[in-house]
Amino acid sequence: MKKLLLLAAVALAMLAVPQKTIAAVPPWTTACSAGATIQRIDLGVYSVVDNYLTLAAGMTGDVVARYNVINTTTVRRPAWSMLELGYLDNNVGSAVTATLFQFDPCENVLTTICSVTSVDGLTCQNCALPANSFDFGADVYFVEVTVSRSAATQDVRAESLRIF
């Protein structure tokens, strides 16, 4: 009986102690091979493999893809603060760029929120978002990704996007 009373006292004490809560805001994420809208002019020059977007074999130049950003939270204005681009770029003369846009459909105004470009030899780049960047009740959002290479032998690819 003493053990049971002790266990009950400990349980009550734990309930009385404030617990640290982390308000987790679900991120928006996508693999760059999924859900993209490719510019019509680029339809013959791109390739998607596994998780990434790249130029088709033997092609040089640019491919541009757009990814619709949807609200993965339960609030109108998620407190996301970072755009992250995952990529492979180990070549001079190649690059991957991701730009987050806000579009006000009633005013027909397109605004750049943040842009990030690959750095040779690294695999991720981030850009900080201004505070209160999102209002899904008023605006729509998309990320435009450009994959570029100047030589067909360069291995360059956009792999992932996250907003968190």
C-alpha angles and dihedrals in degrees: 000000000000090000091051092050091048091050091049091049091051091048091051091047091053091052091051094053111086110244120221107246124199114208097219113203109200111237126232109238140172140171107236091237092063135073099358127144109217120209110253091238089058098050094105097043107053136082133192119205125175103314101345146082120217142147117284119260112289094011127123132186126051139323118197123201131177126210122199112229112218128190108258092180134075094240130083093228111038115199095234113157108176141054113203127194119196114199151143115240119149098150137091105231096036131088145170120211130185122192125186114214133193117206124195103204095194096051095032091230123149116199130185110228099180141339133200132188130199122258116213112257097016125097105208137034128186136197124198116238121223114254114275094014095154133065108160090182091065110022144034126226139206139169119227115206124194121192114193136181134170097200128045091226094062116106107216126152145163107231111172146358128204133177112193 
